Amino acid sequence: MPTKHPRTNITHTPQVARALDVARRRWPEEERDSALILLLLEEGARALEEHADEGDARRAQRLRSLAGRYSGVYGDDYLERVREGWDE
């Protein structure tokens, strides 16, 4: 079918086959793989948009919990000790 939009080919790898199987259970009335792939893309994008803020908050929390955890582990002269014996 002619279109002005770019096209993308998808190889039916095991991951794609699994996703299509899941989609067939979710949308049993849809028989075409191309339509199922579009539905999967739409649902995936929606889910990512809905949870983007949650992911950012979790990432920020992890960074806060790790901040300073390893301070002083290596000591002030760590780099000098590591570089001892290196050719200049």
C-alpha positions, 0 to 999 in steps of 0.5 A: 500500500502506498504511503508517505511514511517511513516503513519498518520491517520486523523479523519474527524473532522469538521475542516478536513471536512471544509478543504476538502470542500475548497480543493475540490473547489480548485482542483475539478478534485481530488476525493480522500480525501487522495490526497486532504489532500496531496495537502492541506499539500503542499500548507500550507507548501508553504504558511508558508515558504513564510510568515515566514519572515513576521511573524518574522518581525511583531512579532519583531515589536510588541515586540519593540512597547511593550518594556518599555510600562509598566516600573514603573507600579508596583514600586520598592517595588511591590514584597515586598508588594505582599509578605506581609502576606505570610507564610514563 
